[in-house]
Amino acid sequence: MELVVLFGCFAVLLALGVPVAFCLGLSALATLFYLDIPLIVAFQRMAAGVDVFALLAIPFFVYAGELMNQSGIAAKLVRLAESMLGRVRGGLGQVSVLSCMMFGAVSGSAVAATSAMGSALTPIMRETGYDDDFAVNVTATGATTGLLIPPSHNMIIYSIAAGGSVSILSLFLAGIVPGILVGLALMAATYALAMRRGYPGGSFPGWRPLLAAFISAVPGLLSAVIIVGGILSGVFTATESSAIAVVYTILVATFVYRSLNWTKFLAATRNAVRTTAIVMLIISTASAFGWLMAVAEVPLRMSEALLGITENPLLLLLIVNVILLILGTFMDMAPLIIITTPIFLPVTTQLGMDPVQFGVVMILNLGIGLVTPPVGSVLFVGCAVGGIPIERSLRSIWPFYIAMICVLLLVTAFPQLSLALPSLFE
């Protein structure tokens, strides 16, 4: 009965449009009241959920991304991508995907990438003859590559949800190849749509402008190199690297690009504080919700139910993928990682899947959910930036869904796509 109360309250509140964090927290309180457990337990579990040192990396990575956005580093990346791919058929769409990949490599935020790249490229694409729905869809789906390409604060959340047994560095390295594959698949879909709609290609600007664009973008791109390289070399931890990313970004934006003034600094700080507060509230309430699921033995029951369906490992992994894809359309990524990791990680581990590989599969799954209604926060941001209703976007986004799902199936079926890089540094 406690499960009925827990999930029933959550479903009703979600249907009423209550924010996810409050749905999780109020459902936990209602269940504790039903079980006659002191309500203070909910707040204790919430405090314990965010009292983790590794979570310090989240506000710093978010802050670094906001500083990069405000200081114009995103524009430098767009210029580099345009110099590289602008001449290809549907070149501005290719530029959007590559720009999102590079911005994701220095910010780790899909929403920030959608906002920054959408604001920069959508007006240009509109003036050049591209349809608005194409511009929105290619940017929103391309932004999800930043969830996989390090640094990714969602991988940090997964590591914590897995009990700290999964190395953050291994997750960072494991996401590189799948993230690149998603980008390439989206570029292929972009090219196919460009051919079908007759979008033009640009012209090669020449090697000198390409070199100039590359040199201009190098200081921003070095952020990702410093983060991953510093962790690999043992100079600093993943958490410390986030603080170094902030310091580095401020120095580059102030003294190299000279584009960060006091107004932009305050705007970046304000946006980072707001985003961090939202993420931490979701993590804390999801921790209380997840603790009650453990009390009700949901992970054990789900494991038994899934393993009772079939003994075919690949089929079971496909079932887990389908469940995650469906859940990702209704909830944001952070709470789902905290709630579902204790449920599905033991099942997939029992089936022989490496926890690092499962982390990549989960984040890719839930990343697809970020561009899928009814929640689809990244897609909503893209539509807001592009100024189109979401219904118009959905009529033509399916080729990008197919591209992302194909990569998801490949990463699920072939472990080495995600495990090859981490195994080199074990």
C-alpha positions in Angstrom: 0.0 0.0 0.0 2.9 2.4 0.7 3.9 2.1 -3.0 0.3 3.1 -4.0 0.6 6.2 -1.8 4.1 7.0 -3.0 3.6 6.7 -6.7 -0.1 7.7 -6.6 0.6 11.0 -5.0 3.5 11.6 -7.3 1.4 10.8 -10.4 -1.5 13.1 -9.3 0.8 16.0 -8.4 2.7 15.6 -11.7 -0.6 15.6 -13.7 -1.6 18.8 -11.9 1.5 20.5 -13.1 3.3 20.7 -9.8 7.1 21.1 -10.3 8.9 17.8 -10.2 10.9 18.6 -7.0 7.8 19.3 -5.1 6.1 16.2 -6.5 8.9 14.1 -5.1 9.1 15.8 -1.7 5.3 15.9 -1.1 4.9 12.3 -2.2 7.7 11.3 0.3 6.0 13.2 3.1 2.6 11.6 2.3 4.2 8.2 2.4 6.0 8.8 5.7 2.7 10.0 7.2 0.9 6.8 6.0 3.7 4.7 7.4 3.6 6.6 10.7 7.2 7.5 10.4 8.2 11.0 11.8 8.2 13.5 9.0 11.6 14.8 10.1 13.0 11.7 8.4 12.2 13.2 5.0 14.2 16.3 5.7 17.1 14.2 7.1 17.2 12.2 3.9 17.0 15.4 1.8 20.0 16.8 3.8 21.9 13.5 3.4 21.2 13.5 -0.3 23.1 16.7 -0.9 25.7 16.3 1.8 28.1 14.7 -0.7 31.5 16.3 -1.5 31.4 15.3 -5.2 28.2 17.4 -5.7 30.3 20.5 -5.3 31.4 20.0 -8.9 27.8 20.7 -10.1 27.6 24.4 -9.2 31.1 25.0 -10.4 30.6 23.4 -13.8 27.2 25.2 -14.2 29.0 28.5 -13.3 31.7 27.8 -15.8 29.2 27.2 -18.5 27.3 30.4 -17.7 30.5 32.4 -17.7 31.4 31.0 -21.1 27.9 31.8 -22.4 28.0 35.4 -21.1 31.5 36.2 -22.2 31.0 35.2 -25.9 33.1 32.0 -25.9 30.1 30.3 -27.6 30.3 32.7 -30.5 34.0 31.8 -31.0 33.0 28.1 -31.2 30.3 28.8 -33.7 32.8 30.7 -35.9 35.2 27.8 -35.8 32.4 25.3 -36.7 31.2 27.5 -39.5 34.7 27.7 -41.0 35.0 23.9 -40.9 31.5 22.8 -42.0 29.8 25.8 -43.5 30.4 24.6 -47.1 28.6 21.3 -46.6 25.0 20.9 -47.8 22.8 22.2 -45.0 26.0 23.6 -43.6 24.5 25.8 -40.9 22.7 22.7 -39.5 26.1 20.9 -39.4 27.6 24.0 -37.7 24.9 23.9 -35.1 25.6 20.2 -34.2 29.4 20.7 -34.1 29.0 23.9 -32.1 26.8 22.1 -29.5 29.4 19.4 -29.3 32.2 21.8 -28.6 30.2 23.9 -26.2 29.1 20.8 -24.4 32.7 19.9 -24.0 33.3 23.1 -22.0 29.9 23.5 -20.2 28.2 20.1 -19.9 24.8 21.6 -20.0 22.2 20.8 -22.7 19.9 23.7 -21.8 22.8 26.2 -21.9 24.0 24.8 -25.3 20.5 25.1 -26.7 20.0 28.6 -25.5 23.5 29.8 -26.6 23.6 28.1 -29.9 20.0 28.7 -30.7 20.3 32.4 -30.0 23.4 32.6 -32.2 22.4 30.5 -35.1 18.6 30.4 -35.5 18.4 34.0 -36.8 21.2 33.4 -39.3 19.6 30.1 -40.4 16.2 31.9 -40.9 17.8 34.6 -43.0 19.6 32.1 -45.1 16.5 30.2 -46.0 16.3 27.4 -43.5 13.0 26.5 -42.0 12.5 27.4 -38.3 11.6 23.8 -37.3 14.8 22.5 -38.8 16.9 25.1 -37.0 15.2 24.3 -33.6 15.4 20.5 -34.0 19.0 20.4 -35.0 20.1 22.7 -32.2 18.0 21.0 -29.5 19.1 17.4 -30.3 22.7 18.5 -30.9 22.8 20.0 -27.4 22.3 16.6 -25.9 25.8 15.6 -26.9 27.0 17.8 -24.1 25.5 15.3 -21.6 28.0 12.7 -22.7 31.1 14.6 -23.7 32.9 15.6 -20.5 32.5 17.4 -18.2 29.0 16.3 -17.4 27.4 16.9 -14.0 24.8 14.3 -14.8 27.6 11.7 -14.7 28.6 12.9 -11.3 25.0 12.5 -10.1 25.0 8.9 -11.5 28.3 8.1 -9.8 26.7 9.2 -6.5 23.4 7.4 -7.1 25.5 4.2 -7.8 26.9 4.5 -4.2 30.2 6.1 -5.3 31.4 2.8 -6.7 31.6 4.1 -10.3 34.6 6.3 -11.0 33.7 9.8 -12.3 36.8 9.8 -14.4 35.8 6.5 -16.1 32.4 8.0 -16.8 33.9 11.1 -18.3 36.1 9.0 -20.6 33.3 6.6 -21.4 31.1 9.3 -22.7 33.5 10.7 -25.3 33.1 8.1 -28.1 29.2 7.8 -27.7 29.0 11.6 -27.6 30.9 11.9 -30.8 28.8 9.1 -32.4 25.6 10.9 -31.5 27.0 14.1 -33.1 27.9 12.2 -36.3 24.5 10.5 -36.4 22.8 13.9 -36.0 25.0 15.3 -38.7 24.0 12.5 -41.1 20.3 13.2 -40.3 20.9 16.9 -40.9 22.5 16.2 -44.3 19.7 13.9 -45.3 17.0 16.5 -44.4 19.0 19.3 -46.1 19.1 17.2 -49.3 15.4 16.5 -49.1 14.5 20.2 -48.5 17.0 21.6 -50.9 19.0 23.7 -48.4 22.1 25.3 -49.7 25.7 24.8 -48.9 28.2 27.5 -48.3 31.7 28.1 -49.6 35.0 27.3 -48.0 36.4 30.5 -46.4 40.0 29.5 -47.0 42.7 28.2 -44.8 43.7 31.5 -43.3 40.2 32.3 -41.9 39.9 28.7 -40.7 43.2 29.0 -38.8 42.2 32.4 -37.4 38.9 30.9 -36.2 40.7 28.0 -34.6 43.2 30.2 -32.8 40.4 32.3 -31.5 38.5 29.3 -30.2 41.5 27.5 -28.7 41.5 29.2 -25.3 37.9 28.2 -24.7 38.4 24.7 -25.9 41.4 24.3 -23.7 39.0 24.2 -20.7 37.9 20.7 -21.5 41.5 19.6 -22.1 42.6 21.0 -18.7 39.8 19.4 -16.9 40.2 15.9 -18.3 44.0 16.1 -18.5 44.3 17.3 -15.0 42.2 14.5 -13.7 44.1 11.9 -15.7 47.4 13.1 -14.6 46.3 13.1 -10.9 47.0 16.9 -10.5 43.4 17.4 -9.2 40.2 15.4 -8.6 37.0 15.7 -10.7 35.5 18.0 -8.0 38.6 20.2 -7.9 38.6 20.4 -11.7 35.2 22.1 -11.7 36.6 25.0 -9.5 39.6 25.2 -11.7 37.3 25.5 -14.8 35.6 28.5 -13.2 38.9 30.2 -12.5 40.3 29.4 -15.9 37.1 30.7 -17.6 37.2 34.0 -15.7 40.9 34.5 -16.6 40.4 33.7 -20.3 37.2 35.8 -20.6 38.8 38.8 -18.8 42.4 38.9 -20.0 42.4 36.9 -23.3 39.0 37.7 -24.9 38.4 40.8 -22.7 34.7 40.2 -23.1 33.6 39.7 -19.5 32.5 42.9 -17.8 30.8 43.4 -14.4 27.3 43.2 -15.8 27.9 39.9 -17.6 29.7 38.5 -14.5 26.7 39.3 -12.3 24.3 37.8 -14.9 26.3 34.6 -15.1 26.5 34.4 -11.3 22.7 34.9 -10.9 21.9 32.3 -13.6 24.3 29.8 -12.0 22.9 30.3 -8.5 19.3 29.8 -9.9 20.2 26.7 -11.8 22.2 25.2 -8.9 19.4 25.8 -6.5 16.9 24.0 -8.8 19.3 21.0 -9.3 20.1 20.6 -5.6 16.4 20.8 -4.6 15.6 18.1 -7.1 18.5 15.9 -5.9 17.5 16.3 -2.3 13.8 15.5 -2.7 14.7 12.6 -5.1 17.0 11.2 -2.4 14.0 11.1 0.1 11.8 9.6 -2.6 14.5 7.0 -3.4 15.0 6.1 0.2 11.3 5.3 0.5 11.5 3.1 -2.6 14.3 1.2 -0.9 12.2 0.8 2.3 9.4 -0.6 0.1 11.9 -2.9 -1.6 11.2 -1.6 -5.0 14.6 -2.3 -6.5 14.4 -6.0 -5.3 10.9 -6.4 -6.7 11.7 -4.8 -10.0 14.8 -6.9 -10.4 12.8 -10.1 -9.8 10.1 -9.0 -12.2 12.5 -8.1 -15.0 14.6 -11.3 -14.5 11.4 -13.3 -14.5 10.4 -12.1 -18.0 13.2 -13.7 -19.9 16.7 -15.0 -19.5 17.9 -13.4 -22.7 20.4 -10.6 -21.6 20.0 -8.5 -24.8 16.2 -8.6 -24.6 16.3 -7.5 -21.0 18.6 -4.7 -21.8 16.3 -3.6 -24.5 13.4 -3.7 -22.1 15.3 -1.5 -19.6 16.1 0.9 -22.5 12.4 1.2 -23.4 11.4 1.8 -19.7 14.1 4.6 -19.4 13.0 6.1 -22.7 9.4 6.3 -21.5 10.3 7.6 -18.1 12.5 10.2 -19.7 9.6 11.8 -21.5 7.8 12.5 -18.2 10.6 13.6 -15.7 13.8 15.5 -15.8 17.2 13.8 -15.9 18.6 14.4 -12.4 15.7 12.9 -10.3 15.4 10.0 -12.7 19.1 9.2 -12.4 18.8 9.1 -8.6 15.6 7.1 -8.5 16.2 4.6 -11.3 19.9 3.8 -10.8 19.4 1.7 -7.6 16.6 -0.1 -9.5 18.2 -1.0 -12.8 21.9 -1.0 -12.0 21.8 -4.3 -10.1 19.7 -5.9 -12.9 22.1 -4.8 -15.7 25.2 -5.7 -13.6 23.7 -9.2 -13.1 23.2 -9.4 -16.9 26.9 -8.7 -17.4 26.8 -5.0 -18.3 29.6 -2.9 -16.8 28.3 -0.1 -14.5 30.2 2.5 -16.5 28.6 1.3 -19.7 25.2 1.4 -18.0 25.8 5.0 -16.9 26.4 6.1 -20.5 23.4 4.1 -21.7 21.2 5.7 -19.0 22.4 9.3 -19.7 21.9 8.8 -23.5 18.4 7.4 -22.8 17.4 10.2 -20.6 19.0 12.7 -23.0 16.6 11.6 -25.6 13.8 12.3 -23.1 15.0 15.9 -22.8 13.9 16.5 -26.4 10.7 14.5 -26.2 7.4 15.8 -24.9 5.5 16.1 -22.6 8.4 17.4 -20.4 11.3 17.8 -22.9 12.9 20.8 -21.2 15.6 21.1 -23.9 13.1 21.0 -26.7 10.9 23.6 -25.0 13.9 25.9 -24.6 14.8 25.4 -28.3 11.2 26.2 -29.4 11.2 29.3 -27.2 14.4 30.5 -28.7 13.3 29.8 -32.2 9.9 31.3 -31.6 7.8 28.3 -32.9 5.2 26.1 -31.2 6.4 22.7 -30.1 3.8 21.0 -32.3 5.6 22.3 -35.4 8.9 21.0 -34.1 7.5 17.5 -33.5 6.3 17.1 -37.1 9.8 17.0 -38.4 12.0 15.9 -35.5 11.7 12.1 -36.1 14.9 11.7 -38.2 16.9 13.1 -35.3 15.1 10.7 -32.9 16.0 7.8 -35.2 19.7 8.8 -35.3 19.9 9.0 -31.5 18.1 5.7 -30.9 20.5 4.0 -33.4 23.5 5.2 -31.4 21.7 4.1 -28.2 21.3 0.6 -29.5 24.9 0.4 -30.7 26.2 1.6 -27.3 24.0 -1.0 -25.6 25.1 -3.9 -27.8 28.8 -3.1 -28.1 30.4 -2.3 -24.7 33.7 -1.3 -26.1 32.2 1.8 -27.6 32.0 3.2 -24.1 34.6 1.1 -22.2 37.6 1.3 -24.6 38.9 4.7 -23.4 38.4 4.0 -19.6 40.3 0.7 -20.0 43.3 2.5 -21.3 43.7 4.4 -18.0 42.9 1.7 -15.5 
